[in-house]
Amino acid sequence: MNIIFVGRNHGKSKTMVMDNTKITMAVLAFIALLAGVAFSAYRLAALPVTGDLPQEFSGKTIAYWQTILTEQQQQISELKQVSGEQVDALTLRMGSIQASLLRLDALGQRLTEVAKIGKGEFDFENAPALGGPESLDDTESYRLPDLQESLSRIESQIKDREQQLDVLDELFVSQKIQKDLFIAGRPIHKGWMSSRYGYRSDPFSGKRAWHGGVDFAGKDGSDIVAVASGVVTWSSDRYGYGNLIEINHGGGVTTRYGHCKELLVNVGEVVKKGQVVAKMGSTGRSTGPHVHFEVIKNSKTQNPEKYIYRASR
């Protein structure tokens, strides 16, 4: 085998003749060189990093990582503080929502009682029944921004419901007051009408005389009830009436209950529709146990019969 060497300046070339022995030796030398390089690289890779690093470089590395760890610990502390503040804020909002829900429950129960709605229709003491098949594909946990947005939406809905229920409550209360003030029915539970409104023969003189109310006869000591809610303005003896109860119902309307045996309410007392206010008797100008019932509107007597027989609200 001939190897030709050419100079840089393209001068004379040299020729080297190599036989098989020389070629074999050159190949073996090259393989040995490669093996030495590979072994050295393996030894360097197997050595510990800190063991071969200079002491000055190792100290700087440790200080650097300590600085990184300190910064990360500070960031973790700040995140914990922010998370705690957010949890406290959510806790306060949840407490406010819970208080609003309790108010809604109380309003709901009040409205169902006033409207006389059975618990089978609206039961505010128990959670509403819910259900439906579970969708495993679309379920996911709430994220904090989504949770805050949901809470804000719920708070807004609760405020709207509170306003609506307050209006309904006022409406029902107004209707109930009007119903209580609505004069209707008889001032007794048992008895009969013994004298009507208008002119009649006076039971004592026999002459034609004006009768400004109606009389209901009954058992001595039986109940006399208020035909509407109001405030007691008289509870004492009055000439001709005997023991008299007078109740002001507002709107210029007053009712009177005369000849009572016993008075059970006092002046200034608020009475309800149907409340027992006195006991039937025969005090004053009377021939026997009965109640003289009058309705006065704007200082003028009215025929009580149109109030007695009109439908109650």
C-alpha positions in Angstrom: 0.0 0.0 0.0 1.4 3.4 -1.1 0.6 6.7 0.8 1.4 9.9 -1.0 2.0 13.1 1.0 1.5 16.4 -0.8 3.1 19.7 0.5 1.1 22.9 1.3 2.7 24.8 -1.5 2.1 22.0 -4.0 5.8 21.2 -4.0 7.3 17.8 -4.3 5.2 14.9 -3.1 6.5 12.0 -0.9 5.5 8.5 -1.2 5.4 6.0 1.7 5.1 2.4 1.1 3.3 0.5 3.9 2.9 -3.3 4.1 0.2 -5.2 6.0 2.2 -5.3 9.3 2.5 -1.5 9.4 -1.2 -1.1 8.6 -2.2 -3.5 11.4 -0.1 -1.7 13.9 -1.6 1.6 13.0 -5.1 0.4 13.3 -4.4 -1.2 16.7 -2.8 2.1 17.9 -5.9 4.0 16.8 -8.3 1.6 18.6 -6.2 1.9 21.8 -6.4 5.7 21.6 -10.2 5.5 21.3 -10.5 3.1 24.3 -8.4 5.4 26.4 -10.5 8.5 25.6 -13.7 6.5 26.3 -12.4 5.3 29.7 -11.3 8.7 30.7 -14.8 10.1 29.9 -16.5 7.4 31.9 -14.3 8.2 35.0 -15.1 11.9 34.8 -18.8 11.2 34.5 -18.8 8.9 37.5 -17.1 11.4 39.8 -19.4 13.4 42.3 -20.0 17.0 41.1 -19.2 18.7 44.4 -16.2 16.5 44.9 -14.5 17.8 41.8 -15.8 21.4 42.0 -13.5 24.0 43.6 -14.4 25.0 47.1 -15.2 28.6 46.0 -17.6 27.5 43.3 -19.4 25.0 45.6 -20.0 27.8 48.2 -21.5 30.1 45.7 -23.8 27.4 44.4 -25.2 26.6 47.9 -25.7 30.3 48.6 -27.6 30.7 45.3 -30.0 27.8 46.0 -30.5 29.0 49.6 -31.6 32.4 48.1 -34.0 30.7 45.7 -35.5 28.6 48.6 -35.9 31.7 50.8 -37.7 33.6 48.0 -40.0 30.6 47.4 -40.8 30.3 51.1 -41.7 34.0 51.1 -44.0 33.5 48.1 -45.6 30.5 49.8 -46.2 32.6 53.0 -47.8 35.4 50.9 -50.0 32.9 49.1 -51.1 31.5 52.4 -51.9 34.9 53.7 -53.9 35.9 50.6 -55.7 32.5 50.7 -56.6 33.0 54.3 -58.0 36.5 53.6 -60.1 35.1 50.7 -61.4 32.3 52.9 -62.3 34.8 55.6 -64.1 37.0 53.1 -66.0 34.0 51.7 -66.9 33.0 55.3 -68.4 36.4 56.0 -70.4 36.3 52.7 -71.7 32.9 53.5 -72.8 34.1 57.0 -74.6 37.0 55.4 -76.3 34.7 52.9 -77.3 32.3 55.7 -78.9 35.2 57.6 -80.8 36.3 54.5 -82.0 32.8 53.9 -83.2 32.5 57.5 -85.1 35.8 57.0 -86.6 34.4 53.8 -87.7 31.2 55.6 -89.4 33.3 58.3 -91.1 35.5 55.7 -92.2 32.4 53.8 -93.6 30.7 56.9 -95.5 33.9 57.8 -96.9 34.2 54.3 -98.1 30.6 54.2 -99.8 31.0 57.6 -101.5 34.3 56.6 -102.5 32.9 53.2 -103.5 29.6 54.9 -101.4 27.5 52.5 -100.7 24.0 53.7 -97.2 22.7 54.2 -97.7 20.2 51.5 -97.5 23.0 49.0 -94.8 25.2 50.5 -92.7 23.8 53.3 -90.0 26.4 54.4 -88.8 24.2 57.2 -87.2 21.6 54.9 -84.9 21.8 51.9 -86.7 21.6 48.5 -86.6 18.2 46.8 -84.1 18.0 44.0 -82.8 15.3 41.7 -81.8 14.1 38.2 -79.3 11.7 36.6 -75.7 12.4 37.2 -73.6 13.6 34.3 -70.0 12.3 34.8 -68.6 14.0 31.7 -69.5 17.6 32.6 -68.8 17.6 36.3 -65.9 19.8 37.6 -65.0 21.6 40.8 -65.6 25.3 41.2 -62.6 27.6 40.8 -62.3 30.5 43.2 -63.3 33.2 40.6 -66.3 31.1 39.5 -67.3 30.5 43.1 -67.2 34.3 43.9 -69.3 35.0 40.8 -71.8 32.4 41.9 -72.0 33.8 45.4 -72.6 37.3 44.0 -75.4 36.0 41.8 -77.0 34.2 44.7 -76.8 37.3 46.9 -78.5 39.4 44.2 -81.2 36.8 43.8 -81.8 36.7 47.5 -82.1 40.5 47.7 -84.7 40.4 44.9 -86.7 37.7 46.6 -86.6 39.6 49.9 -88.0 42.7 48.3 -90.7 40.7 46.6 -91.7 38.8 49.8 -91.7 42.1 51.7 -94.2 43.5 49.3 -96.3 40.4 49.5 -96.1 40.5 53.3 -97.3 44.1 53.4 -100.0 43.3 50.9 -101.2 40.3 53.0 -101.0 42.3 56.2 -103.0 45.1 54.6 -105.6 42.7 53.4 -105.8 41.1 56.9 -106.2 44.5 58.6 -108.9 45.4 56.1 -110.6 42.1 56.8 -110.3 42.6 60.6 -111.7 46.1 60.3 -114.5 45.0 58.0 -117.7 45.1 60.1 -119.8 42.0 59.5 -121.7 39.4 61.5 -123.6 39.4 64.7 -122.3 40.6 68.1 -123.4 37.3 69.7 -122.9 33.6 69.2 -126.3 32.5 70.4 -129.6 34.4 70.5 -132.1 36.1 68.2 -133.0 39.6 67.0 -135.7 40.9 69.3 -136.0 44.5 67.9 -135.0 46.1 64.6 -133.6 49.5 63.6 -136.0 52.4 63.1 -139.2 53.5 64.7 -141.0 51.2 67.1 -143.3 51.2 70.1 -141.3 52.2 73.2 -141.3 49.1 75.6 -141.8 51.4 78.6 -144.1 54.1 77.4 -145.8 52.4 74.4 -145.4 55.5 72.3 -143.8 55.7 68.9 -140.0 56.2 69.4 -136.8 56.0 67.4 -134.6 52.9 67.9 -131.0 53.7 66.7 -129.8 50.1 66.8 -130.9 46.4 66.9 -131.5 44.3 69.9 -130.3 40.7 70.3 -131.9 38.7 73.1 -130.2 35.7 74.7 -129.1 33.9 77.8 -128.0 36.0 80.7 -124.2 36.0 80.9 -123.7 34.8 77.4 -120.8 36.2 75.3 -120.9 39.5 73.4 -118.2 39.7 70.7 -116.6 42.5 68.7 -117.8 42.5 65.1 -114.5 44.0 63.9 -111.1 45.0 65.3 -110.6 48.3 66.9 -109.8 50.4 70.0 -112.0 50.6 73.0 -113.1 54.2 73.6 -115.8 53.6 76.3 -116.1 50.9 78.9 -118.4 52.1 81.6 -122.0 53.0 82.4 -123.9 55.4 80.2 -127.4 56.8 80.6 -130.0 54.6 78.9 -127.4 52.1 77.8 -126.5 50.7 81.2 -123.0 49.1 81.0 -121.7 50.1 77.5 -118.7 49.1 75.4 -117.8 51.4 72.5 -115.2 50.4 69.9 -113.7 52.7 67.3 -112.8 50.9 64.1 -111.3 53.8 62.2 -112.6 55.6 59.1 -115.2 57.3 61.3 -117.0 54.0 62.2 -117.9 53.1 65.8 -119.9 50.2 67.3 -121.7 50.1 70.6 -122.7 47.2 72.8 -125.2 48.2 75.5 -127.0 46.7 78.6 -124.0 44.5 79.4 -123.8 42.5 82.6 -120.0 42.5 82.8 -117.4 44.5 80.9 -114.3 42.6 80.0 -112.2 45.2 78.2 -110.9 48.7 79.2 -110.6 52.0 77.4 -107.5 52.1 75.1 -107.4 48.4 74.7 -107.0 47.0 71.2 -109.5 44.2 70.5 -109.7 41.8 67.6 -112.5 40.7 65.5 -114.5 38.0 67.3 -113.0 38.8 70.7 -115.4 38.5 73.7 -115.7 42.0 75.1 -118.6 41.7 77.5 -121.3 39.5 79.0 -125.0 39.8 78.1 -127.2 41.4 80.8 -130.1 43.8 81.4 -128.5 46.9 82.9 -129.8 50.4 82.1 -133.2 50.9 80.3 -133.9 47.2 79.6 -136.7 44.7 80.1 -134.5 41.6 80.0 -131.1 40.1 79.0 -130.1 41.4 75.6 -127.4 43.5 73.8 -128.3 46.7 72.1 -126.0 46.9 69.1 -125.4 50.2 67.2 -123.2 51.1 64.2 -122.3 54.8 64.0 -120.6 56.3 60.9 -119.5 60.0 60.9 -121.6 60.6 64.0 -124.8 59.2 62.4 -126.4 55.9 63.3 -126.5 53.3 60.5 -128.9 50.3 60.1 -126.8 47.5 61.6 -128.6 44.9 59.6 -126.7 45.8 56.4 -123.4 45.1 58.3 -124.8 42.0 60.0 -125.9 40.2 56.9 -123.2 41.2 54.5 -120.6 38.6 53.6 -117.5 38.5 55.7 -114.2 39.0 53.8 
